[in-house]
Amino acid sequence: MAVSSLYPFNPTLLSKISAQPHLFVHPVLKRSRIGEMVTDDGRRRSKLSRFLTLSMHSNAKVLKSNRKSRYGQTISLYDSTEEEEEEEEDEDDDDVSEDDWLLDDEFAEPAEFEVNGKTLKARKKINERRGGQRQLDVNRNTQEKRIVGNFYHTKNKMKGADSSHMDNKAKLVPKAPNEKKYQKVSEEIDLDEKWIPLFDYLITFGLKESDFIQMYERHMPSLQINVSSAQERLEYLLSIGVKHRDIRRILLRQPQILEYTVENNLKSHVAFLRGLGIPNSKIGQIIAVAPSLFSYSVENSLKPTVRYLVKEVGINEKNIGKVVQLSPQILVQRIDISWNTRYIFLSKELGASRDNVVKMVTKHPQLLHYSIDDGFVPRINFLRSIGMQNSDILKILTSLTQVLSLSLEDNLKPKYMYLINELRNEVHSLTKYPMYLSLSLDQRIRPRHKFLVALKKAPKGPFPLSSFVPTDECFCQQWAGTSLDKYLAFRQQLLLKKFALKYERQG
């Protein structure tokens, strides 16, 4: 009987086969491992003598039980390295029609595998030859795959591993870093992987995943900008004075700014602001407050608004820069409607002249943003309720227009009560010192009054409101006649007492 092997025939070795059940001899049908053709009747076409065939269990690889892979993992006696698997795959590709030598091999004895302390036995079954064609034993092959698959699962914590299709390289390759990135965004919107670099850049400005969703809902095309263009535009804003912390707020309010080019848009709008007399130190602040101004045409929108403020409203052209600094939104609103409705209301309600309203707008241009029903009317009615006439109210509003923005419950009413009950003053004193209504009750009015009372330097009768006007240092020199440190310590102690009292009430 002709056999084949990688090793020359040795009679001594043959005599020991019976004592070693894992070695056996079988005829070769088609091609030996060295490429020689062998027929069924034992005849061979070469001059080589007989060869010995060893089962897969006597493979030379098995003799090295301590083999390790390139990754430092111990390889099973029945496992193969990556290089060997690749070589076997190459051989299969070269000659697909020929039988695989491993699948055609017959086992004389059941093979025993030891995995994690458990001994597993492959099912023994020898195929019979029919008409010169050998059939594969499906049960044996499936059992072997299950055993080897379980071994891979134990070693690599992977399910469903197949010994004939396992790729060690694939097992050790980590997941793509973007798979778990921005999971919240991907759940809310259709996240395009091309946006990931832009997201990575924008999070350096403090943006969160919820911010990206808001930007998407507000203006989705802004997320399609490549990161280099976005970086160029945002770095330009930083170079003209925009604070790093303000970039997030700007993008949430005006995400379109990522689409505006530096040369054709950003620079022309910055030049327009500088032309109004706004200093460079204030440019960044104006952009942070009103980033939408970049979406308005300089020639067709912004410049016509300025002309209307000068010619129709009557603001001095020299004061336009100051007005824009105080209220940048004035450039992006329908100024004609805002001006006309408020001017008409004040002239009818209080008898205000055009000059009165122009002074109000110049000092406090936010006036053009306040609601008439929710802002003007309640505060004018309060001043009337404490005994003021329209002329007194007009005088106060002309001098201190921000009264229209103060809270009734938290500001105006408490100050009025303190004026009457503690300072023993009359309401008409407010027309002379309207600034009293804009000062802090806890930080200035009450501490100075209590400090002079403690020093026994408070004048008899109405407490002079003029003592609240100067700075702390001037107050100590002119009114208290003591050091600034002493006054500040007294004020701090007064604030702590109030805080403790408030905390007790809440408890």
Secondary structure, 3 states (H helix, E strand, C coil): CCCCCCEECCHHHHHCHHHCCCCCCCCCCCECCCCCEECCCCCECCCCCCEECCCHHHCHHHHCCCCECCCCCECCCCCCCHHHHHHHHHHHHHCCCCCCHHHHCCCCCCCEEEECCEEEECCCCCCCEECCEECCCHHHHHHHHHHHHHHHHHHHCCCCCCCCCCCHHHHHCCCCCCCCCCHHHHHHCCCCHHHHHHHHHHHHHCCCHHHHHHHHHHHHHHHHCCHHHHHHHHHHHHHCCCCHHHHHHHHHHCHHHHHCCHHHHHHHHHHHHHHCCCCHHHHHHHHHHCHHHHHCCHHHHHHHHHHHHHHHHCCCHHHHHHHHHHCHHHHCCCHHHHHHHHHHHHHHHCCCCHHHHHHHHHHCHHHHHCCHHHHHHHHHHHHHHCCCCHHHHHHHHHHCHHHHHCCHHHHHHHHHHHHHHCCCCCCCHHHHCHHHHHCCHHHHHHHHHHHHHHCCCCCCCCCCHHHHCCCHHHHHHHHHCCCHHHHHHHHHHHHHHHHHHHHHHHC
